[in-house]
Amino acid sequence: MKGLTNGIFGLVAVALSFGASTGWAQSLEGRWEATLKSGGNAIPFRLDISGEGPTLKGTLYSDEEKEFTTSASFKNGVLVLDLEHYLTKITATVKNGELDGKIQARGDKGPEGSAFHATRYVAPTAEEVANVPSIAGVWEIPLDKPTAKGEKTQRLIVKQNGAEAAASILRVDGDTGALTGSWKDGKFALSHFDGSRPGYMEIVPLKDGTLQIKESGRLAGVKIAYRPEVARAKGLPEAEDYTTHTTMRDPNEVFTWQFTDVAGKVESNDDPKYKGKVVLYIVTGTWCPNCHDEAQYLVQLYPKYHDKGLEIVALDFEEPERRVSTCLRHLEA
């Protein structure tokens, strides 16, 4: 009897060991708190994993916008998540219920990439999110010196739902993307990573009603944000009107173009299929996160109005290692 019991325990131990080593006994489904190391900073981001086998999928977030993996696999304890439209790959090994590995993204030099780590998401306690201050709305951030485009002040837009918040700094030529996060330890810790543009921002409400903004990465620094009416009372410069920075040279001039399509065929504005129609021209690229954001709306717009005379032409500015077809696959998805 003792020998039989020992034999059963031995088989169970072998089975568990085999399952752990192959990943069969582990499910990665659910929400993860992930971080990547960028420029010496650990940038947190939300990673959701769903499905298994051929249905395995990873989801990254930019506020409410979602970026899905183009392919994913989990074999022998190794997770691989590909986001081909950003040339980004996450490779991680499962150990003690956590994920450790690297993120290889466009622009990385060398094979090492950025360090990646993830643990299971744990919801904050009621005590951690008690007495959350309200910071929702529009703010203005005076700059120490004007930008190359003459900006002296930039806008900060904040959306808040209880302890959860999303924010973006608007420039005349773009924005930081939506950084999302929550209230913890006396500050809002907001971050962004959807396969590109890793960023991190801390917002600390100060006693005088202003906000202390601390950014990391390319735009690292500490700034102060004011409500617009407070900024006017202090005589601080207003934010630039972005609509005045991009104008038409001549509204009556016909926009002419000639490019090759993805099949190598030369097309131009003189082609008969564009005559007498409303043509929407999109300057885009597979490397451009904002272009990904608008792609989903173009996909909805085209079938709705195509029969009524709408055509959409995407003029892609691509880097040597990229293919325009990658953008088209993303649009069709």
Phi, psi and omega in degrees: 000316179298319179295321179295316180299315179298323180295318179296314178300323180295316179296319179297316181298317179296318180297316179295318179297318181294318180296318180295321183287332181265344181090357182295328185272003184241139173246131180264001183299142178125188182264140180235146171264107186251158175221150171231146179268120180222120180059033180084359180252145174265110184260116180280151174203158182272132177230121175253135178240132180221159177075183177202163181057230182291343180263003181300135183210142173250146180231127174249161189230145168232090191058242182268352178282142183244142172241122182259149174295147176276338173201155181205150177210154175219103184224136177052039177078008181246124179260132176232122178240121181251133169239085190296329183293340175249006185052046182241136178225131175253124177236125184215150177252139178275128178212123180054039177078007179240164180247130177227135179179223183213159174242119177257117185234165177304133178096344178293138178256126182089168185275354189285326180065204178252143179295139182233137177214144179212141175233163179298141179291135176237121182296142179293152178280165179299324180295324183291332184248016179285147175057047179284127179287154179266124179233010184297150176119199185259135177230164176234138182243103175292139182262149179297324177213150182299150176283176179298338180259013173087007180289133175250342181216143176238157181266143171243123179250126182237132173245135186222141174224091183067238181275351180267142181213155173223141183214155176211139174264124183262128173252173179290340183245017180152203181205176182278354191083167182277116175263129185236154179174208186210173180277129178199135176056042174079017180204160170267119178258109186243143182213170180211132167196111178240025185113345177206177177049055177298134181208156181216138181218136173248132178242119181245114175291127180262162185296334182275007178092358177268175177240136172266122182252121178240116180254153174241171179088213186299327182253035184302142178157173179242130182227166177242134179249138181240152168295145184307318182294327177289320179298321179294319181297330180273356180076020179283148183295145178284160176290150181293151173274106186296338182291344180270358184264348175226111182227163178277136178296316178211109182302339182267354181282135179285132178281115182252144181204158175205116181218166173269143177275185185294341179266000179091002180278136180281127176236157179208172179292346180274354180299140183304329184291347179259352184291134177070016181242162172275119183247123178260117180262129180243120173271117193214184177183150181291342180276352190263111180300320179296328178293324175296321180298318184279342184302319183296329179283326176294322178299324178282325185290319187298305180294335182288324186241000183300316181293344179264005174109020179264134171234144178238125179243122179260119178261105188266126172260110188243156174272160187306324185275000184259163176234137179298329181300333177299317179295320180295322177297322180294319179298316183290335180290000000 
